Amino acid sequence: MGKRLFVGNLPFATTSEQLAEIFGRIGPCDSATVVTDRVSGRSRGFGFVEMSTDADAERAISELDGQEHAGRKLTVSAAHDRPAGGGGGRGRA
């Protein structure tokens, strides 16, 4: 099973395909997604990549974290699961 990575500080013009290409140089990339705003459809400047193996994921972190892409230094780290609950609703008193 592969490892999911968080990729931050992406240039706003970066596409999911370009993200997959960057990480594909390290090893097989199962998926790559640039997160977009629901309303505008514009990039939010971060994304997630799933590498095929844990070894490739660790290599991607060590080789790509801090590397420049289109004038911005990427932040690459292991992705953490979102905490359950929270969000949404205003609550009623």
N, C-alpha and C positions, 0 to 999 in steps of 0.2 A: 504494500500500500504506500502511496506517495504522501508527501507532506505539503500542506497548504501554507503559502507564504503571503505576507502583507508587503505590498510595494507602495511606498509613499513618495511624495514630492515629484510626482510625474508631471512633465510638461502637459498643459491642458489639451494640446493637439494630439497626444499619443492615443492610438487606437488599440483595441484588444489584440488585433493581428500583429501590430508592432511589438506589443508587450510579449506575445508568444514568441516572436522572432528573437527578441533579446534573450529570453530565458532558454530558448531552443538551442542556443549556442553552447549552453552548459550541458544539457542533456534533454531527453524526451520530456516534453511539457504536455500534461494531460489537458489542462485548460488554462486560459488567461482571460481575465475580465477587468476592464477599466470601469469603475463605478461612475454612473452618471446621475445627474439631478433628474428627479422624476418629472418636474415641470418643464424645465428648459431643454433637457436632453444633453446638456453640456457636461464635460468631464468634471469630476470633483477633485481630481488631482491625485487619486490613489486607486489601487486595484488589488486583485488577488490572483495568484498563480498557483497551480497545483503541479508539482513535479512528479514524475513517475516513481522515483525512488527516494528514500530518505537521504541517501548519499548524495544524489544530485541536488536535493534541496539544501543540504548543508554546504555543498560546493557553491551553489548560487548565492547563498548568504555571504560566504566569505569572499567571493569574487566580485559581486555586484553591489554590495552595500557600500555606499560612499562614492561609487563610480558616477561620472558625469554622463548624462544623456540629454542631448539637445539643450545644453547650458544649465542643467539642474542636476544636483547630486542626489541620486536615488537613495532611499531608505528601504532596506530589505531585511525582513525579520520573519520569524515563525508567526503565523497568524494565530490568534487566540479566539476561542469560541465566544460568541456574544453571551452575556449573562441572561438567564431566563427572566421573563417578566419585564416590568417597567415599560415606559414609553406609552404613547397614545393616550387618549382620553384626558379630560380635564378634572374628572372626579366631581362628585356632587356632595355638598355638605348636608 
